[in-house]
């Protein structure tokens, strides 16, 4: 009887040992499976993906920055340098004359529309002259001295009205030709000025013509 009990105990211990060995075998992965699993986890990790995509993203951002960055100024040709200087000088000279004559128009104009137009032109000419002075500073150009206004300074009444309109008409025609040419300039600052003032100059010219009726 005792021998039978011992035999049973031995069998129980052997069975438990076999179960433990099987459990350890099923829970321990082979080295190659661990390596594969680790690679899969790394591939699916957001950090790993971000690290892989970083070079391409940086390159794309760099491209966008290059596109958005303002183009550097081109080297101007000799003819373009001469035009820019002529443009700034002539436009500035016209603004100085237009400003002083428009101030006279406010005081000497014989009609309310002409006085109002002169007041508007004082504001307009001052604004354009400020921008032209900025252009001159950028290009290191010394602006000319204002021309004499002897031909109009001694006029009054309708004679003044007529001469003021005539002088401003000639100035507008010259300005529009210069602004049209400036729109094709290879200098970006001159292009911006032309784009800003071309339409305004045409509108002012149209209003001036209405005063002649």
C-alpha positions as CSV (number, residue, x, y, z in Angstrom):
1,X,0.0,0.0,0.0
2,X,2.8,2.4,0.9
3,X,4.6,1.6,-2.4
4,X,1.4,2.5,-4.3
5,X,1.2,5.9,-2.6
6,X,4.8,6.7,-3.4
7,X,4.3,5.7,-7.1
8,X,1.3,8.0,-7.3
9,X,3.2,10.9,-5.8
10,X,6.0,10.4,-8.3
11,X,3.5,10.5,-11.1
12,X,2.0,13.7,-9.9
13,X,5.4,15.4,-9.6
14,X,6.3,14.3,-13.1
15,X,3.1,15.6,-14.5
16,X,3.5,19.0,-12.9
17,X,7.1,19.2,-14.1
18,X,6.0,18.5,-17.7
19,X,3.2,21.2,-17.5
20,X,5.7,23.8,-16.2
21,X,8.1,23.0,-19.0
22,X,5.4,23.4,-21.7
23,X,4.3,26.7,-20.2
24,X,7.8,28.1,-20.3
25,X,8.2,27.0,-23.9
26,X,5.0,28.7,-25.1
27,X,5.8,32.0,-23.3
28,X,9.4,32.3,-24.5
29,X,9.7,33.6,-28.0
30,X,12.7,32.7,-30.2
31,X,15.3,35.3,-30.9
32,X,14.3,35.8,-34.5
33,X,10.7,36.3,-33.6
34,X,11.7,38.9,-31.0
35,X,13.8,40.7,-33.6
36,X,10.9,40.8,-36.1
37,X,8.4,42.0,-33.5
38,X,10.8,44.7,-32.4
39,X,11.2,45.9,-35.9
40,X,7.4,46.0,-36.4
41,X,6.9,48.0,-33.3
42,X,9.6,50.4,-34.3
43,X,8.1,50.9,-37.7
44,X,4.7,51.6,-36.3
45,X,6.0,54.0,-33.7
46,X,5.1,57.7,-34.3
47,X,8.6,58.7,-33.2
48,X,10.2,56.4,-35.6
49,X,7.9,57.6,-38.4
50,X,8.6,61.2,-37.6
51,X,12.3,60.5,-37.6
52,X,12.1,58.8,-41.0
53,X,10.0,61.6,-42.5
54,X,12.0,64.5,-41.0
55,X,14.5,64.9,-43.8
56,X,11.8,65.0,-46.5
57,X,9.7,67.4,-44.4
58,X,12.7,69.7,-43.8
59,X,13.4,69.7,-47.6
60,X,9.8,70.6,-48.4
61,X,9.8,73.4,-45.8
62,X,13.0,74.7,-47.2
63,X,11.5,74.8,-50.7
64,X,8.5,76.7,-49.5
65,X,10.7,79.2,-47.7
66,X,12.7,79.7,-50.9
67,X,9.5,80.3,-52.9
68,X,8.1,82.7,-50.3
69,X,11.3,84.6,-49.8
70,X,11.5,87.9,-51.8
71,X,13.7,87.7,-54.8
72,X,16.9,89.6,-54.5
73,X,17.3,92.6,-56.6
74,X,18.8,92.0,-60.0
75,X,21.8,94.0,-61.1
76,X,20.5,96.9,-63.2
77,X,21.8,97.5,-66.6
78,X,23.4,100.8,-67.4
79,X,20.4,101.9,-69.4
80,X,18.1,101.0,-66.6
81,X,20.2,102.8,-64.0
82,X,19.9,105.9,-66.2
83,X,16.2,105.5,-66.6
84,X,15.7,105.1,-62.8
85,X,17.6,108.3,-62.2
86,X,15.7,110.2,-64.9
87,X,12.4,108.8,-63.6
88,X,13.0,109.9,-60.0
89,X,14.3,113.3,-61.0
90,X,11.6,114.2,-63.5
91,X,8.8,112.9,-61.3
92,X,10.2,114.7,-58.3
93,X,10.5,118.0,-60.2
94,X,6.9,117.7,-61.4
95,X,5.7,117.0,-57.9
96,X,7.5,120.1,-56.5
97,X,5.9,122.3,-59.3
98,X,2.5,120.7,-58.9
99,X,2.6,121.1,-55.2
100,X,3.4,124.9,-55.3
101,X,0.9,125.6,-58.2
102,X,-1.8,123.7,-56.4
103,X,-1.3,125.7,-53.2
104,X,-1.7,128.8,-55.4
105,X,-4.9,127.3,-56.9
106,X,-6.4,127.0,-53.4
107,X,-5.8,130.7,-52.9
108,X,-6.3,132.1,-56.4
109,X,-8.8,129.8,-58.1
110,X,-11.9,131.6,-59.3
111,X,-14.3,128.6,-58.9
112,X,-15.0,126.3,-55.9
113,X,-14.3,123.1,-58.0
114,X,-10.8,124.4,-58.9
115,X,-10.0,125.4,-55.4
116,X,-11.1,121.9,-54.1
117,X,-9.1,120.3,-56.8
118,X,-6.0,122.3,-55.8
119,X,-6.5,121.3,-52.1
120,X,-6.7,117.6,-53.1
121,X,-3.6,118.0,-55.3
122,X,-1.6,119.5,-52.4
123,X,-2.3,116.3,-50.4
124,X,-1.6,114.0,-53.4
125,X,1.6,115.7,-54.5
126,X,3.0,115.7,-51.0
127,X,2.4,112.0,-50.7
128,X,4.0,111.2,-54.0
129,X,6.9,113.4,-53.2
130,X,7.5,111.6,-49.9
131,X,7.6,108.3,-51.7
132,X,9.9,109.7,-54.4
133,X,12.3,110.9,-51.7
134,X,12.4,107.4,-50.3
135,X,13.3,106.1,-53.8
136,X,16.0,108.7,-54.2
137,X,17.4,107.7,-50.8
138,X,17.5,104.0,-51.8
139,X,19.3,104.8,-55.0
140,X,21.4,107.5,-53.5
141,X,20.1,110.2,-55.9
142,X,20.2,113.8,-55.1
143,X,16.9,115.5,-56.0
144,X,17.0,118.6,-58.2
145,X,16.1,122.0,-57.0
146,X,12.6,123.3,-57.8
147,X,12.2,125.1,-61.1
148,X,11.1,128.7,-61.3
149,X,7.4,129.5,-61.4
150,X,7.7,133.0,-62.8
151,X,5.2,132.2,-65.6
152,X,2.4,131.5,-63.3
153,X,3.3,133.3,-60.0
154,X,2.2,136.7,-61.4
155,X,-1.2,135.5,-62.8
156,X,-4.6,135.9,-61.2
157,X,-8.2,135.3,-62.0
158,X,-9.2,133.3,-65.1
159,X,-5.7,133.7,-66.5
160,X,-4.4,131.8,-63.5
161,X,-7.1,129.1,-63.8
162,X,-6.2,128.6,-67.5
163,X,-2.5,128.4,-66.9
164,X,-2.8,126.1,-63.9
165,X,-5.0,123.6,-65.9
166,X,-2.6,123.8,-68.9
167,X,0.5,123.2,-66.7
168,X,-1.1,120.3,-64.8
169,X,-2.3,118.7,-68.1
170,X,1.2,118.8,-69.6
171,X,2.6,117.3,-66.3
172,X,0.1,114.5,-66.3
173,X,0.8,113.5,-69.9
174,X,4.5,113.3,-69.1
175,X,3.9,111.5,-65.8
176,X,1.8,108.8,-67.4
177,X,4.4,108.0,-70.0
178,X,7.1,107.7,-67.3
179,X,4.9,105.6,-65.1
180,X,4.0,103.3,-68.0
181,X,7.7,102.7,-68.7
182,X,8.4,102.3,-65.0
183,X,6.0,99.5,-64.8
184,X,8.4,97.4,-66.9
185,X,11.5,98.4,-64.9
186,X,13.7,95.7,-63.5
187,X,14.0,97.7,-60.3
188,X,11.3,96.4,-57.9
189,X,11.0,99.6,-56.0
190,X,10.3,101.6,-59.1
191,X,7.8,98.9,-60.2
192,X,5.9,99.2,-56.9
193,X,5.8,103.0,-57.2
194,X,4.5,102.8,-60.7
195,X,1.8,100.3,-59.8
196,X,0.7,102.4,-56.9
197,X,0.4,105.8,-58.7
198,X,-0.4,105.0,-62.3
199,X,-4.2,104.6,-61.7
200,X,-4.3,107.5,-59.3
201,X,-2.6,109.8,-61.9
202,X,-5.1,108.8,-64.6
203,X,-8.0,109.5,-62.2
204,X,-6.5,112.9,-61.3
205,X,-6.1,113.7,-65.0
206,X,-9.7,112.8,-65.7
207,X,-10.9,115.1,-62.9
208,X,-8.7,117.9,-64.2
209,X,-10.3,117.6,-67.7
210,X,-13.7,117.9,-66.1
211,X,-12.7,121.4,-64.8
212,X,-12.3,122.6,-68.4
213,X,-15.9,122.1,-69.3
